Amino acid sequence: MTDRNTDDLPHELADWITKPFARFLKIEAAAGGLLLLAVLLALTLANSSWSMPFLRFWETPVGFHFGALEFSRSLRHWINDGLMTFFFFVISLELKRESVLGELRNIRTAALPFVAALGGMIVPVSVYLALMVGQPGMHGWGSVMATDTAFVIGCLALFGSRVPAALRLFLLSLAIFDDVGAILVVAIGYGDGLNWLALGLGALGLGAVAGIARLGIRSLSVYFGLGAFVWLCFDASGIHATIAGVILGLMTPTRIWLSDTRLRVILGRVLAYPGGESPDTADRDELKKAGRAVRESLSPLERLEMMLHPWVAFIVMPLFALANAGVVITEAGLSQPVSLAIFAGLVLGKPIGVFSFSWLAVRLKLATRAGTLSWPILAAGAFLTGIGFTMSLFIAELAYARTMLDPAKLGILTGSVCSAAIGLLTLAWVTRRKRAAPDLE
């Protein structure tokens, strides 16, 4: 008699959709806590007696020299342009999975976070530009565009089941759209003069990725090698190299090579053989085939997301925070026009843009709103979108001169903290009212 507890393969299509989404949320929630610790550590060291050694450490050149050829960047540059490519790759994987397999398959459902993300970019940029008219630093408008996924999901995790799953999906989707929009702005607005030869070679590399996928090559090492080539080409092209992660993520297949039925047949043949220690017997060959079959029963997208997401969440993002959040806090820095403009863009512009564009999309019947996502809940969640930490710092490093960078970072940090505080307090108030009056809409 078969023990039901030994059945570890999902039997319903919904399991293939909800389990990866739940895993993504859990990792992001845990990553939010670790990211916060990294930020606090960076701020503490930057404002201590170890400030100069700590800040100089991230400027350490790392690379190689080969005759007249030199390829060397600062440690911060390798983190921001190299490791962060994996961050954008994972974000693109999640966006594609939700668009192809998840809730975002429905165009009108996907339209709500997409339009909200659009408002969450247009309105804060407008606020920033209005406050920075005639001031140096107008070029840094991109620093108020994006929402930090890990911190937002971490904030929602504090409420557990008191916030509806629809709000988590809405904010996660919005943050992903935000990030993709921001990296496109980085590629276009913060790149250098284009090197068309390098750009053409990068396009050939992307074509090679698509070609070998059609040929049926499934070795991840081959794809990582081609991905590194594409990254180098984009890095030399003048377009920001992290765009390679976005494109490669969107190109990753969602189709499973091996069906459940065939997998069960292969595993059944393995179980039919008697045990043995000899490595040359037929059952050992079947065992190797079964190992490959189990691996290939997951889509390339799911395999890569499972492999890379923990590394990105627990290594790449904390390293990014340590390298970029270290800023000396001064009263003069907080009162700079750029600090105030970024603060206003994040704290006021983001929630106003997200909520107003969401309301218009639903009112004009361009999008649908889940029944559990009431307007008060959505408004409370909109305040959390002002947490712009990761992408805001990322763009600030590209957009501002060194003299303006610290005030810009202070605006990002204070704006993100204030947005988190307002969002958490508002969510606590709304969820408490909802429990007291279940029909609150």
Buried (B, 14 or more C-beta within 10 A) or exposed (E): EEEEEEEEEEEEEEEBBBEBBEBBBEBBBBBBEBBBEBBEBBBEBBBEEEBEEBBEBBEEEEEEEEEEEEEEBBBBBBBBBBBBBBBBBBBBBBBBBBBBBBBBEEEEBBBBBBBBBBBBBBBBBBBBBEBBEEEEBBBBBBBBBBBBBBBBBBBBBEBEEBBBBBBBBBBBBBBBBBBBBBBEBBBEBBBEEEBEEBBEBBBBBBEBBEEBBEEEEBEEEEBEEBBBBBBBBBBBBBBBBBBBBBBBBBBBEBEBBBEEEEBEEBBEBBEEBEEEEEEEEEBBEBBEBBEEBEEBBBBBBBBBBBEBBBBBBBBBBBBBBBBBBBBEBEEEBBEBBBBBBBBBBBBBBBBBBBBBBBBBBBEEEBBBBBEEBBBBBBBBBBBBBBBBBBBBBBBBBBBBEEEBBBBBBBBBBBBBBBBBEBBBEBBBEBBEEBEEEEEBE
